[in-house]
Protein backbone atom coordinates (compact mmCIF):
# COMPACT_ATOMS: atom_id res chain seq x y z
CA UNK A 1 0.00 0.00 0.00
CA UNK A 2 2.84 2.42 0.72
CA UNK A 3 4.11 2.04 -2.85
CA UNK A 4 0.66 2.64 -4.37
CA UNK A 5 0.06 5.72 -2.21
CA UNK A 6 3.41 7.26 -3.16
CA UNK A 7 3.08 6.36 -6.85
CA UNK A 8 -0.45 7.73 -7.34
CA UNK A 9 0.23 10.85 -5.26
CA UNK A 10 3.35 11.54 -7.33
CA UNK A 11 1.57 11.02 -10.67
CA UNK A 12 -1.42 13.15 -9.70
CA UNK A 13 0.66 16.13 -8.59
CA UNK A 14 2.27 16.15 -12.04
CA UNK A 15 -0.94 15.54 -13.96
CA UNK A 16 -3.34 18.13 -12.57
CA UNK A 17 -3.14 21.51 -10.88
CA UNK A 18 -6.74 21.46 -9.63
CA UNK A 19 -7.60 20.32 -6.13
CA UNK A 20 -10.52 19.87 -3.73
CA UNK A 21 -10.64 20.50 -0.01
CA UNK A 22 -11.35 17.23 1.78
CA UNK A 23 -11.94 16.45 5.44
CA UNK A 24 -9.81 13.34 5.82
CA UNK A 25 -8.29 11.71 8.86
CA UNK A 26 -9.97 14.29 11.08
CA UNK A 27 -8.26 17.21 9.38
CA UNK A 28 -8.82 19.42 6.33
CA UNK A 29 -6.54 18.47 3.46
CA UNK A 30 -6.10 19.11 -0.26
CA UNK A 31 -6.65 16.26 -2.69
CA UNK A 32 -5.26 16.98 -6.14
CA UNK A 33 -6.93 16.10 -9.43
CA UNK A 34 -10.22 16.58 -11.23
CA UNK A 35 -13.17 14.50 -12.46
CA UNK A 36 -10.83 12.51 -14.71
CA UNK A 37 -8.48 11.58 -11.87
CA UNK A 38 -11.54 10.56 -9.83
CA UNK A 39 -12.08 7.80 -12.42
CA UNK A 40 -8.50 6.59 -12.78
CA UNK A 41 -9.13 3.44 -10.74
CA UNK A 42 -11.71 2.07 -13.15
CA UNK A 43 -12.96 3.79 -16.28
CA UNK A 44 -10.81 6.74 -17.33
CA UNK A 45 -7.88 5.63 -19.51
CA UNK A 46 -4.63 7.43 -18.87
CA UNK A 47 -2.08 7.68 -21.71
CA UNK A 48 0.94 5.56 -20.75
CA UNK A 49 -0.69 5.11 -17.36
CA UNK A 50 -1.08 1.34 -17.14
CA UNK A 51 1.07 1.22 -13.99
CA UNK A 52 -1.30 3.67 -12.30
CA UNK A 53 -4.41 1.77 -13.38
CA UNK A 54 -3.04 -1.63 -12.42
CA UNK A 55 -1.88 -0.40 -9.02
CA UNK A 56 -5.25 1.08 -8.15
CA UNK A 57 -7.10 -1.99 -9.44
CA UNK A 58 -4.85 -4.28 -7.39
CA UNK A 59 -5.53 -2.24 -4.24
CA UNK A 60 -9.26 -2.30 -4.91
CA UNK A 61 -9.33 -6.07 -5.48
CA UNK A 62 -7.24 -6.66 -2.34
CA UNK A 63 -9.77 -4.71 -0.26
CA UNK A 64 -12.67 -6.61 -1.87
CA UNK A 65 -11.08 -9.92 -0.92
CA UNK A 66 -10.85 -8.83 2.71
CA UNK A 67 -14.49 -7.72 2.68
CA UNK A 68 -15.53 -11.09 1.25
CA UNK A 69 -13.65 -12.84 4.07
CA UNK A 70 -15.51 -10.73 6.63
CA UNK A 71 -12.38 -8.91 7.81
CA UNK A 72 -12.40 -5.37 9.17
CA UNK A 73 -10.76 -2.95 6.72
CA UNK A 74 -11.38 0.28 8.61
CA UNK A 75 -7.70 0.72 9.48
CA UNK A 76 -6.66 0.35 5.84
CA UNK A 77 -9.25 2.86 4.68
CA UNK A 78 -8.23 5.27 7.45
CA UNK A 79 -4.65 5.06 6.26
CA UNK A 80 -5.65 5.80 2.67
CA UNK A 81 -7.65 8.82 3.85
CA UNK A 82 -4.80 10.17 5.96
CA UNK A 83 -1.90 9.59 3.53
CA UNK A 84 -3.43 10.13 0.08
CA UNK A 85 -3.21 13.37 -1.90
CA UNK A 86 -5.01 12.21 -5.04
CA UNK A 87 -8.69 12.22 -5.97
CA UNK A 88 -8.03 8.85 -7.60
CA UNK A 89 -8.32 7.37 -4.10
CA UNK A 90 -11.64 9.16 -3.59
CA UNK A 91 -13.12 7.37 -6.62
CA UNK A 92 -11.69 4.06 -5.40
CA UNK A 93 -13.10 4.53 -1.89
CA UNK A 94 -16.55 5.33 -3.24
CA UNK A 95 -16.58 1.97 -5.06
CA UNK A 96 -15.34 0.20 -1.94
CA UNK A 97 -18.19 1.80 -0.04
CA UNK A 98 -20.67 0.59 -2.65
CA UNK A 99 -19.46 -2.96 -2.05
CA UNK A 100 -20.06 -2.51 1.72
CA UNK A 101 -22.41 0.49 2.22
CA UNK A 102 -22.16 0.43 6.02
CA UNK A 103 -18.68 1.93 5.60
CA UNK A 104 -20.34 5.26 4.73
CA UNK A 105 -21.83 5.34 8.22
CA UNK A 106 -18.36 4.84 9.66
CA UNK A 107 -14.85 5.38 8.37
CA UNK A 108 -15.97 6.77 4.96
CA UNK A 109 -18.55 9.16 6.42
CA UNK A 110 -16.24 12.13 5.98
CA UNK A 111 -16.29 11.67 2.20
CA UNK A 112 -19.91 12.81 2.23
CA UNK A 113 -18.89 16.28 3.42
CA UNK A 114 -17.77 17.32 -0.07
CA UNK A 115 -20.79 17.58 -2.37
CA UNK A 116 -18.62 17.65 -5.51
CA UNK A 117 -17.48 14.07 -4.87
CA UNK A 118 -21.08 12.94 -4.46
CA UNK A 119 -22.05 14.64 -7.70
CA UNK A 120 -19.11 13.17 -9.60
CA UNK A 121 -20.02 9.70 -8.39
CA UNK A 122 -23.65 10.25 -9.45
CA UNK A 123 -22.56 11.22 -12.96
CA UNK A 124 -20.09 8.34 -13.29
CA UNK A 125 -22.63 5.81 -12.02
CA UNK A 126 -25.23 7.08 -14.48
CA UNK A 127 -22.77 6.47 -17.32
CA UNK A 128 -22.01 2.99 -16.01
CA UNK A 129 -25.70 2.13 -15.88
CA UNK A 130 -25.85 2.87 -19.60
CA UNK A 131 -22.66 0.83 -20.22
CA UNK A 132 -20.78 3.92 -21.44
CA UNK A 133 -17.00 3.64 -21.11
CA UNK A 134 -16.70 -0.13 -20.94
CA UNK A 135 -13.69 -2.36 -20.75
CA UNK A 136 -12.36 -1.41 -24.18
CA UNK A 137 -10.52 -3.65 -26.65
CA UNK A 138 -9.04 -6.86 -25.25
CA UNK A 139 -8.76 -8.79 -28.50
CA UNK A 140 -5.07 -9.63 -28.02
CA UNK A 141 -5.63 -11.23 -24.60
CA UNK A 142 -6.35 -14.86 -23.81
CA UNK A 143 -9.91 -16.02 -23.15
CA UNK A 144 -9.15 -16.38 -19.43
CA UNK A 145 -7.93 -12.80 -19.12
CA UNK A 146 -10.89 -11.50 -21.13
CA UNK A 147 -13.29 -13.30 -18.81
CA UNK A 148 -11.55 -11.84 -15.74
CA UNK A 149 -11.82 -8.40 -17.29
CA UNK A 150 -15.50 -8.90 -18.07
CA UNK A 151 -16.19 -9.93 -14.47
CA UNK A 152 -14.25 -6.95 -13.15
CA UNK A 153 -16.06 -4.36 -15.26
CA UNK A 154 -19.50 -5.89 -14.74
CA UNK A 155 -19.52 -5.85 -10.94
CA UNK A 156 -23.08 -4.78 -10.09
CA UNK A 157 -22.18 -2.60 -7.09
CA UNK A 158 -20.45 -0.09 -9.37
CA UNK A 159 -23.90 0.90 -10.67
CA UNK A 160 -25.20 1.78 -7.20
CA UNK A 161 -26.61 5.33 -7.20
CA UNK A 162 -25.68 6.06 -3.61
CA UNK A 163 -27.85 9.14 -3.04
CA UNK A 164 -31.01 7.80 -4.67
CA UNK A 165 -33.78 5.79 -3.06
CA UNK A 166 -32.42 2.25 -2.42
CA UNK A 167 -28.90 3.59 -2.93
CA UNK A 168 -26.17 2.59 -0.50
CA UNK A 169 -26.03 5.84 1.50
CA UNK A 170 -29.77 6.52 1.62
CA UNK A 171 -30.77 2.94 2.41
CA UNK A 172 -28.09 2.55 5.10
CA UNK A 173 -28.22 5.92 6.84
CA UNK A 174 -31.42 7.86 6.11
CA UNK A 175 -33.70 5.74 8.31
CA UNK A 176 -31.40 6.01 11.33
CA UNK A 177 -32.10 9.15 13.38
CA UNK A 178 -28.55 8.95 14.71
CA UNK A 179 -27.35 10.35 11.37
CA UNK A 180 -29.94 13.12 11.05
CA UNK A 181 -27.85 15.77 12.90
CA UNK A 182 -25.00 15.02 10.48
CA UNK A 183 -27.33 15.43 7.49
CA UNK A 184 -28.64 18.68 8.99
CA UNK A 185 -25.10 20.04 9.23
CA UNK A 186 -24.45 19.10 5.60
CA UNK A 187 -27.67 20.79 4.44
CA UNK A 188 -26.89 23.95 6.38
CA UNK A 189 -23.40 24.17 4.89
CA UNK A 190 -24.58 23.46 1.35
CA UNK A 191 -27.53 25.85 1.62
CA UNK A 192 -25.14 28.62 2.66
CA UNK A 193 -23.13 27.97 -0.51
CA UNK A 194 -26.30 28.13 -2.57
CA UNK A 195 -27.32 31.46 -1.00
CA UNK A 196 -23.85 32.87 -1.67
CA UNK A 197 -23.99 31.84 -5.34
CA UNK A 198 -27.53 32.90 -6.19
CA UNK A 199 -29.04 29.43 -5.91
CA UNK A 200 -26.52 27.72 -8.17
CA UNK A 201 -25.44 25.09 -9.02
CA UNK A 202 -28.77 23.33 -9.45
CA UNK A 203 -27.21 19.94 -8.68
CA UNK A 204 -26.34 21.12 -5.17
CA UNK A 205 -29.90 22.30 -4.54
CA UNK A 206 -31.20 18.85 -5.46
CA UNK A 207 -28.57 17.20 -3.28
CA UNK A 208 -29.70 19.25 -0.28
CA UNK A 209 -33.20 17.82 -0.66
CA UNK A 210 -31.97 14.27 -1.11
CA UNK A 211 -30.33 14.51 2.32
CA UNK A 212 -33.50 15.80 3.98
CA UNK A 213 -35.33 13.06 5.93
CA UNK A 214 -38.56 15.08 5.69
CA UNK A 215 -38.74 14.22 1.97
CA UNK A 216 -38.81 10.46 2.62
CA UNK A 217 -41.49 7.97 3.54
CA UNK A 218 -40.35 5.20 5.89
CA UNK A 219 -41.45 1.69 6.82
CA UNK A 220 -40.25 -0.84 9.36
CA UNK A 221 -38.52 -3.88 7.85
CA UNK A 222 -37.31 -6.50 10.32
CA UNK A 223 -37.38 -3.90 13.08
CA UNK A 224 -35.34 -1.37 11.09
CA UNK A 225 -36.76 1.83 9.63
CA UNK A 226 -35.91 2.11 5.93
CA UNK A 227 -36.91 4.69 3.31
CA UNK A 228 -39.45 3.39 0.79
CA UNK A 229 -40.52 6.59 -0.96
CA UNK A 230 -39.14 10.00 -1.90
CA UNK A 231 -40.96 13.20 -2.82
CA UNK A 232 -39.39 16.46 -4.01
CA UNK A 233 -40.67 19.73 -2.55
CA UNK A 234 -43.48 21.17 -4.67
CA UNK A 235 -41.40 23.90 -6.33
CA UNK A 236 -38.66 21.48 -7.38
CA UNK A 237 -41.21 18.88 -8.49
CA UNK A 238 -42.85 21.42 -10.76
CA UNK A 239 -39.54 22.56 -12.24
CA UNK A 240 -38.43 18.95 -12.78
CA UNK A 241 -41.65 18.22 -14.67
CA UNK A 242 -41.04 21.22 -16.93
CA UNK A 243 -37.44 20.13 -17.54
CA UNK A 244 -38.53 16.59 -18.41
CA UNK A 245 -41.05 17.94 -20.90
CA UNK A 246 -38.41 20.14 -22.51
CA UNK A 247 -35.87 17.30 -22.67
CA UNK A 248 -38.48 15.03 -24.22
CA UNK A 249 -39.25 17.58 -26.93
CA UNK A 250 -35.55 18.13 -27.68
CA UNK A 251 -34.91 14.37 -27.80
CA UNK A 252 -37.73 13.92 -30.30
CA UNK A 253 -36.21 16.58 -32.55
CA UNK A 254 -32.72 15.09 -32.31
CA UNK A 255 -33.99 11.58 -33.11
CA UNK A 256 -36.06 12.74 -36.07
CA UNK A 257 -33.41 12.12 -38.80
CA UNK A 258 -32.78 8.57 -37.57
CA UNK A 259 -36.50 7.84 -37.43
CA UNK A 260 -36.89 9.07 -41.01
CA UNK A 261 -33.92 7.01 -42.15
CA UNK A 262 -35.47 3.87 -40.63
CA UNK A 263 -38.73 4.56 -42.45
CA UNK A 264 -36.90 4.96 -45.75
CA UNK A 265 -34.82 1.83 -45.18
CA UNK A 266 -38.07 -0.09 -44.86
CA UNK A 267 -38.88 1.08 -48.44
CA UNK A 268 -42.56 1.26 -47.52
CA UNK A 269 -44.53 4.54 -47.84
CA UNK A 270 -45.97 5.87 -44.62
CA UNK A 271 -49.73 5.55 -44.15
CA UNK A 272 -51.68 8.75 -44.88
CA UNK A 273 -52.46 9.34 -41.19
CA UNK A 274 -48.75 9.24 -40.29
CA UNK A 275 -47.95 11.62 -43.14
CA UNK A 276 -50.50 14.05 -41.70
CA UNK A 277 -49.07 13.68 -38.19
CA UNK A 278 -45.52 14.20 -39.45
CA UNK A 279 -46.53 17.34 -41.34
CA UNK A 280 -48.24 18.70 -38.24
CA UNK A 281 -45.12 18.00 -36.20
CA UNK A 282 -42.92 19.70 -38.79
CA UNK A 283 -44.84 22.90 -38.24
CA UNK A 284 -43.78 22.85 -34.57
CA UNK A 285 -40.08 23.03 -35.48
CA UNK A 286 -40.37 26.78 -35.20
CA UNK A 287 -40.14 26.29 -31.42
CA UNK A 288 -36.69 24.70 -31.62
CA UNK A 289 -34.61 26.22 -28.79
CA UNK A 290 -32.99 29.46 -29.83
CA UNK A 291 -29.59 28.18 -28.71
CA UNK A 292 -29.76 25.45 -31.38
CA UNK A 293 -30.54 27.91 -34.15
CA UNK A 294 -27.59 30.12 -33.21
CA UNK A 295 -24.98 27.38 -33.56
CA UNK A 296 -22.16 27.54 -36.08
CA UNK A 297 -24.38 25.76 -38.61
CA UNK A 298 -27.34 28.11 -39.19
CA UNK A 299 -29.17 25.63 -41.44
CA UNK A 300 -30.07 23.28 -38.57
CA UNK A 301 -33.80 23.98 -38.82
CA UNK A 302 -33.83 23.44 -42.57
CA UNK A 303 -31.88 20.20 -42.14
CA UNK A 304 -34.43 18.90 -39.70
CA UNK A 305 -37.19 19.89 -42.11
CA UNK A 306 -35.45 18.15 -44.99
CA UNK A 307 -34.97 14.98 -42.95
CA UNK A 308 -38.65 14.79 -42.06
CA UNK A 309 -39.74 15.81 -45.55
CA UNK A 310 -37.93 12.84 -47.11
CA UNK A 311 -40.36 10.04 -46.15
CA UNK A 312 -43.27 12.34 -46.98
CA UNK A 313 -41.86 12.95 -50.46
CA UNK A 314 -41.33 9.22 -50.85
CA UNK A 315 -44.99 8.66 -50.02
CA UNK A 316 -46.23 11.28 -52.45
CA UNK A 317 -44.00 10.29 -55.35
CA UNK A 318 -44.68 6.58 -54.86
CA UNK A 319 -48.43 6.72 -54.50
CA UNK A 320 -49.10 9.85 -56.53
CA UNK A 321 -51.79 10.81 -54.02
CA UNK A 322 -52.40 12.95 -52.14
CA UNK A 323 -50.36 15.78 -53.70
CA UNK A 324 -48.17 17.99 -51.56
CA UNK A 325 -50.35 20.89 -50.33
CA UNK A 326 -49.52 24.47 -51.17
CA UNK A 327 -48.69 25.12 -47.52
CA UNK A 328 -46.04 22.41 -47.73
CA UNK A 329 -44.36 24.01 -50.73
CA UNK A 330 -44.44 27.41 -49.08
CA UNK A 331 -42.78 26.04 -45.98
CA UNK A 332 -40.25 24.14 -48.09
CA UNK A 333 -39.18 27.37 -49.76
CA UNK A 334 -38.98 29.26 -46.48
CA UNK A 335 -36.83 26.51 -44.96
CA UNK A 336 -34.63 26.38 -48.08
CA UNK A 337 -35.58 22.79 -48.72
CA UNK A 338 -34.77 22.82 -52.42
CA UNK A 339 -31.40 24.52 -51.79
CA UNK A 340 -30.38 21.97 -49.17
CA UNK A 341 -31.50 19.15 -51.44
CA UNK A 342 -29.39 20.36 -54.40
CA UNK A 343 -26.35 20.30 -52.14
CA UNK A 344 -26.94 16.58 -51.76
CA UNK A 345 -27.27 15.72 -55.43
CA UNK A 346 -30.79 16.34 -56.70
CA UNK A 347 -33.71 18.77 -56.89
CA UNK A 348 -36.93 17.93 -55.15
CA UNK A 349 -38.82 20.34 -57.38
CA UNK A 350 -38.83 20.54 -61.17
CA UNK A 351 -37.65 23.76 -62.68
CA UNK A 352 -41.07 23.90 -64.30
CA UNK A 353 -43.17 21.92 -61.84
CA UNK A 354 -45.94 19.73 -63.14
CA UNK A 355 -49.39 20.34 -61.75
CA UNK A 356 -52.08 18.04 -60.51
CA UNK A 357 -55.66 18.22 -61.68
CA UNK A 358 -56.30 20.78 -58.94
CA UNK A 359 -53.44 22.98 -60.16
CA UNK A 360 -51.17 22.18 -57.18
CA UNK A 361 -47.50 21.65 -58.16
CA UNK A 362 -46.20 18.09 -57.77
CA UNK A 363 -42.70 17.00 -56.78
CA UNK A 364 -40.56 14.97 -59.12
CA UNK A 365 -39.76 11.38 -58.12
CA UNK A 366 -36.38 11.50 -56.35
CA UNK A 367 -34.21 8.44 -55.92
CA UNK A 368 -34.72 6.63 -52.62
CA UNK A 369 -30.95 6.62 -52.09
CA UNK A 370 -30.88 10.42 -52.26
CA UNK A 371 -33.79 10.70 -49.85
CA UNK A 372 -31.90 8.52 -47.40
CA UNK A 373 -28.98 10.91 -47.67
CA UNK A 374 -31.24 13.84 -46.87
CA UNK A 375 -32.69 12.03 -43.84
CA UNK A 376 -29.26 11.48 -42.30
CA UNK A 377 -27.57 14.80 -42.88
CA UNK A 378 -24.99 15.33 -40.18
CA UNK A 379 -26.12 17.61 -37.38
CA UNK A 380 -23.79 20.08 -35.63
CA UNK A 381 -21.74 18.40 -32.90
CA UNK A 382 -22.29 21.40 -30.67
CA UNK A 383 -25.90 20.35 -30.21
CA UNK A 384 -24.75 17.74 -27.73
CA UNK A 385 -23.05 20.30 -25.51
CA UNK A 386 -24.84 21.84 -22.51
CA UNK A 387 -26.27 25.32 -22.80
JOZI-V922788 format. One record per backbone hydrogen bond with DSSP energy under -0.5 kcal/mol. NH is the residue of the N-H (numbers start at 1). CO is the residue of the C=O. E is the energy in kcal/mol with one decimal. If there is no record, write none. Layout:
# JOZI-V922788
NH CO E
NH CO E
This chain:
# JOZI-V922788
5 1 -2.6
6 2 -2.3
7 3 -2.8
8 4 -2.6
9 5 -2.1
10 6 -2.3
11 7 -2.5
12 8 -2.4
13 9 -2.1
14 10 -1.0
15 11 -0.6
15 12 -1.0
16 12 -2.3
20 31 -2.4
22 20 -0.6
22 29 -3.4
24 22 -0.9
24 27 -2.7
27 24 -1.6
29 22 -3.7
31 20 -2.7
31 29 -0.5
32 30 -0.5
32 85 -3.4
33 18 -2.6
38 34 -2.1
39 35 -0.5
39 36 -1.3
40 37 -1.8
42 39 -1.6
43 39 -0.9
44 39 -1.0
49 46 -2.4
53 49 -2.4
54 50 -2.9
55 51 -2.0
56 52 -2.3
57 53 -2.7
58 54 -2.4
59 55 -2.1
60 56 -2.4
61 57 -2.6
62 58 -2.3
63 59 -2.0
64 60 -2.2
65 61 -2.4
66 62 -1.4
67 63 -2.1
68 64 -2.7
69 65 -1.3
70 67 -1.5
71 66 -2.5
73 71 -0.5
77 73 -2.3
78 74 -2.7
79 75 -1.6
80 76 -2.1
81 77 -2.4
82 78 -1.9
83 79 -2.2
84 80 -2.0
87 32 -2.6
89 86 -1.3
90 86 -0.5
91 87 -1.8
92 88 -1.8
93 89 -2.7
94 90 -2.0
95 91 -1.5
96 92 -2.0
97 93 -2.5
98 94 -1.6
99 95 -1.5
100 96 -1.5
103 100 -2.3
104 101 -1.9
105 102 -1.1
106 103 -1.3
108 103 -2.4
109 106 -1.6
111 108 -1.5
112 109 -1.4
113 110 -1.3
114 111 -1.0
115 113 -0.7
117 114 -0.6
118 114 -1.2
119 115 -2.2
120 116 -2.7
121 117 -2.4
122 118 -2.0
123 119 -2.2
124 120 -2.8
125 121 -2.7
126 122 -2.0
127 123 -1.9
128 124 -2.2
129 125 -2.2
130 126 -0.9
130 127 -0.6
131 128 -1.8
132 127 -2.6
138 136 -0.6
141 138 -2.1
146 142 -2.4
147 143 -2.2
148 144 -2.0
149 145 -2.5
150 146 -2.5
151 147 -2.4
152 148 -2.2
153 149 -2.4
154 150 -1.2
155 152 -0.9
158 155 -1.3
159 156 -1.7
160 157 -1.6
161 159 -0.7
162 160 -1.3
164 161 -1.8
167 164 -2.9
169 162 -0.6
170 162 -1.8
171 167 -3.0
172 168 -1.6
173 169 -2.6
174 169 -0.6
174 170 -1.5
175 170 -0.5
176 173 -1.4
177 175 -0.7
179 176 -2.0
180 177 -1.0
181 177 -0.6
183 179 -2.2
184 180 -2.5
185 181 -2.0
186 182 -2.1
187 183 -2.7
188 184 -2.2
189 185 -2.3
190 186 -2.7
191 187 -2.7
192 188 -1.7
193 189 -1.4
194 190 -2.1
195 191 -2.6
196 192 -1.8
197 193 -1.1
197 194 -0.6
198 195 -0.9
199 194 -3.5
200 194 -0.5
200 197 -0.8
204 201 -0.7
205 201 -1.3
206 202 -2.0
207 203 -1.8
208 204 -2.2
209 205 -1.3
210 206 -1.7
211 207 -1.2
212 209 -1.4
213 211 -0.7
215 212 -2.1
216 213 -1.9
217 229 -2.3
219 226 -2.2
221 219 -0.6
221 224 -3.3
224 221 -1.7
226 219 -2.9
228 217 -3.4
229 217 -1.3
231 215 -2.4
237 233 -2.8
238 234 -2.4
239 235 -2.0
240 236 -2.8
241 237 -2.0
242 238 -1.9
243 239 -2.3
244 240 -2.6
245 241 -1.9
246 242 -2.2
247 243 -2.9
248 244 -2.4
249 245 -2.0
250 246 -2.4
251 247 -2.6
252 248 -2.0
253 249 -1.8
254 250 -2.5
255 251 -2.1
256 252 -0.6
256 253 -1.0
259 255 -2.3
260 256 -2.4
261 257 -2.4
262 258 -2.4
263 259 -1.9
264 260 -2.3
265 261 -2.7
266 262 -1.4
267 264 -1.5
268 263 -0.9
274 271 -0.6
275 271 -2.0
276 272 -2.2
277 273 -2.1
278 274 -2.8
279 275 -2.4
280 276 -2.3
281 277 -2.2
282 278 -2.4
283 279 -1.4
284 281 -1.8
285 282 -1.7
286 283 -0.6
287 284 -2.2
288 285 -1.9
292 289 -1.3
293 289 -1.2
294 290 -1.0
295 292 -1.2
298 296 -0.9
300 297 -1.0
303 299 -2.3
304 300 -2.4
305 301 -2.2
306 302 -2.6
307 303 -2.6
308 304 -2.1
309 305 -2.3
310 306 -1.5
311 307 -0.6
312 308 -0.8
313 309 -2.9
314 310 -2.3
315 311 -2.0
316 312 -2.4
317 313 -2.8
318 314 -1.4
319 315 -2.6
320 316 -1.7
329 325 -1.7
330 326 -2.5
331 327 -2.3
332 328 -2.7
333 329 -2.1
334 330 -2.2
335 331 -2.2
336 333 -1.6
337 332 -3.5
340 336 -2.4
341 337 -2.2
342 338 -2.1
343 339 -1.6
344 340 -0.5
344 341 -1.4
345 342 -1.8
346 341 -1.4
353 350 -0.7
356 360 -2.3
359 356 -2.0
362 354 -2.3
364 348 -1.4
366 364 -1.0
371 367 -2.0
372 368 -2.3
373 369 -1.7
374 370 -2.1
375 371 -2.2
376 372 -0.7
376 373 -0.8
377 374 -1.4
383 380 -1.7
384 381 -1.8
385 382 -1.8
